[in-house]
Amino acid sequence: MAGVAGIGKKLAALKPSIAVTGHGRPMSGEELTRGLENLARDFDRTEIPKEGRYVH
């Protein structure tokens, strides 16, 4: 999982002004900035399942 751990930080480092992902609603501005900062900080804890089908 080491390769996955840096994904949030890499996304935040891009500093996008808008995100339209194809799922959910588009985000921009402070909402996007805060969301990416939270993702980068908490990725291992919030986005990687502890058990189940997608755990490697």
C-alpha positions in Angstrom: 0.0 0.0 0.0 3.0 2.3 0.1 2.3 3.5 -3.4 -1.2 4.6 -2.4 -0.2 6.5 0.7 1.1 9.6 -1.2 -1.9 10.0 -3.5 -3.7 12.6 -1.3 -0.5 14.6 -1.0 0.1 14.5 -4.8 -3.4 15.7 -5.5 -3.1 18.5 -3.0 0.3 19.5 -4.4 -1.3 20.1 -7.8 -3.3 23.0 -6.3 -6.3 22.7 -8.7 -8.8 25.5 -8.9 -11.7 23.2 -9.8 -12.3 19.5 -9.7 -14.9 17.8 -11.9 -14.4 14.1 -11.3 -17.3 12.5 -13.1 -18.9 11.4 -9.9 -20.3 13.7 -7.2 -20.6 17.4 -7.7 -17.9 19.8 -9.0 -15.9 21.5 -6.4 -13.8 24.7 -6.4 -12.4 27.4 -4.2 -12.0 27.0 -0.4 -14.2 23.9 -0.3 -11.8 22.1 -2.8 -8.7 23.4 -1.0 -9.9 22.3 2.4 -11.1 19.0 1.0 -7.7 18.2 -0.6 -5.8 19.2 2.5 -8.0 16.9 4.6 -7.5 14.1 2.1 -3.7 14.5 2.1 -3.6 14.5 5.9 -6.0 11.7 6.5 -5.8 9.5 3.4 -4.3 6.4 5.2 -6.9 6.6 7.9 -10.1 7.5 5.9 -9.6 6.1 2.4 -7.9 2.7 2.8 -10.2 0.0 4.0 -9.0 -2.0 7.0 -10.6 -5.2 5.7 -12.5 -6.5 2.7 -12.2 -7.1 -1.0 -9.9 -4.2 -1.9 -7.3 -4.6 0.9 -3.9 -5.8 -0.4 
